[in-house]
């Protein structure tokens, strides 16, 4: 028996996959492989409770579409002075409020992992992916103050020969004006 599986990919290409029942096995027959152990993966950290409530009124100025633009670059420097770009990393952009101030101070500057953010804050959390040089562009932002943060990490070989991650958060606090372009440099 031959079956066809139809899927529409994000780029709107139609993909047909031919499945043959002879090649299919039941879950009981499939080999059970354990995921490879990764000594470099640190254990999951416990999430700390948030202390600040989400105050909707603080976000009122950010509920409209704006004409502000932010272009910037995210990078960090190694101890040896080498520049490491936020290539392909996600840049987070959030309005400065008492709620986001806690996130910025505790998670970005303080290296804590906070509990999931209030669902109402999602509407005001913009993201963009940086290019190969850590460059990014955001358009149509409402005027106001914003925190920007981008995790920039790279692998470093330790004395034992094993790799571990180095780096951290590149960040900035900026002011966006209506109809103007603001240049942001995210680093430490």
C-alpha positions in Angstrom: 0.0 0.0 0.0 1.3 3.5 -0.9 0.2 6.6 0.9 0.9 10.3 0.1 1.4 12.9 2.7 0.8 16.5 1.7 2.3 19.4 3.6 2.5 23.1 2.8 5.7 24.6 3.9 6.2 28.2 5.1 7.5 29.3 1.7 4.2 27.9 0.2 5.9 25.1 -1.7 3.8 21.9 -1.9 5.7 18.9 -0.7 4.6 15.4 -1.4 6.2 12.6 0.6 5.8 9.0 -0.6 5.3 6.6 2.3 5.5 2.9 1.7 3.8 0.7 4.3 6.6 -1.8 3.9 9.0 0.7 5.3 6.8 1.7 8.2 7.2 0.0 11.6 5.0 0.1 14.6 6.2 2.1 17.6 6.8 -1.2 19.4 9.1 -2.4 16.6 11.1 0.8 16.3 14.5 0.7 18.0 14.6 2.6 21.3 17.5 5.0 21.3 18.4 7.1 24.2 19.3 10.7 23.6 23.0 11.3 23.7 24.3 12.6 27.0 25.6 16.1 26.7 28.1 16.9 29.5 28.2 20.5 28.3 24.4 21.1 28.9 24.0 22.6 32.3 21.1 21.4 34.4 17.8 23.4 34.1 17.8 26.3 36.5 14.8 26.9 38.7 12.7 29.9 37.8 12.5 32.7 40.4 9.2 34.3 41.2 8.5 37.7 39.9 8.0 40.5 42.4 6.5 43.2 40.2 2.9 43.0 38.9 2.0 43.8 35.3 0.4 47.3 35.3 -1.6 47.7 32.1 -1.7 51.5 32.4 2.1 51.7 32.0 1.8 50.2 28.5 -0.9 52.6 27.2 1.6 54.6 25.1 2.9 51.5 23.4 -0.5 50.2 22.2 -0.4 52.1 18.9 1.7 51.7 15.8 4.5 54.2 15.6 6.9 55.4 13.0 10.1 55.0 15.0 12.9 52.8 13.7 15.8 51.1 15.5 18.8 49.8 13.8 21.6 48.3 15.8 24.2 45.7 16.4 24.7 43.1 19.1 28.2 41.9 20.1 30.5 41.1 23.0 34.2 41.1 23.4 36.3 38.1 24.6 38.9 38.6 27.3 41.4 38.6 24.5 39.6 41.5 22.8 38.1 39.4 19.9 34.6 40.6 18.9 31.8 38.0 18.9 28.7 39.1 17.0 25.2 38.1 17.9 24.9 36.3 14.5 21.5 34.8 14.1 20.5 35.6 17.7 17.1 36.9 18.7 17.0 40.6 19.9 14.3 41.2 22.5 12.7 44.7 22.6 10.4 45.7 25.5 9.1 49.0 26.7 10.6 50.3 29.9 8.0 49.8 32.7 8.2 48.7 36.3 7.4 45.2 35.1 10.1 45.0 32.4 12.6 46.8 34.8 12.5 43.8 37.0 13.1 41.5 34.0 16.0 43.6 32.9 17.7 43.9 36.3 17.2 40.4 37.5 17.4 38.3 34.3 19.5 40.3 31.9 21.9 42.0 34.3 21.6 39.6 37.3 21.6 36.3 35.4 18.5 34.9 37.1 15.8 32.9 35.3 12.4 34.4 36.1 9.0 32.8 36.0 7.1 33.1 32.7 6.0 36.6 32.0 2.4 37.7 32.2 0.5 36.8 29.0 -0.5 40.5 28.7 3.1 41.5 28.3 3.5 39.3 25.1 1.8 42.0 23.0 4.6 44.5 24.0 7.5 42.1 23.5 9.0 42.5 20.1 11.7 40.3 18.7 13.9 40.3 15.6 16.7 38.0 14.5 20.1 39.6 13.9 22.1 38.9 10.7 25.5 37.3 10.5 27.2 40.4 11.9 24.7 40.9 14.8 22.9 43.7 12.8 19.2 44.2 13.2 16.4 46.5 12.2 13.0 47.2 13.8 10.4 49.5 12.3 7.1 51.0 13.2 7.8 51.2 16.9 5.8 53.7 19.1 7.9 56.4 20.7 9.2 55.7 24.2 12.0 54.1 26.1 12.9 50.4 25.4 15.2 47.8 26.8 17.0 45.7 24.2 18.7 42.4 24.9 20.4 39.8 22.8 22.1 36.6 24.0 25.6 36.3 22.4 27.3 33.0 23.1 30.1 31.0 21.7 31.9 27.7 22.4 35.2 27.7 24.3 37.5 24.7 24.8 38.3 24.2 28.5 41.5 22.7 30.0 40.0 19.2 29.9 39.4 19.6 26.1 35.6 19.8 26.5 33.7 22.7 25.2 31.5 25.0 27.2 29.6 28.2 26.4 31.0 31.7 27.1 29.3 35.0 26.6 26.0 36.3 27.9 23.6 39.1 27.3 24.4 42.1 25.2 22.0 44.9 26.1 21.0 48.6 25.9 18.4 51.1 27.0 17.3 53.4 24.2 14.7 56.1 23.5 12.7 55.9 20.3 11.3 59.1 18.7 8.4 59.3 16.3 9.6 59.3 12.7 13.3 59.0 13.7 15.9 56.3 13.4 17.7 55.4 16.6 21.1 53.6 16.5 21.5 50.9 19.2 24.7 49.2 20.2 24.0 46.2 22.4 27.1 45.1 24.4 28.2 45.0 28.0 
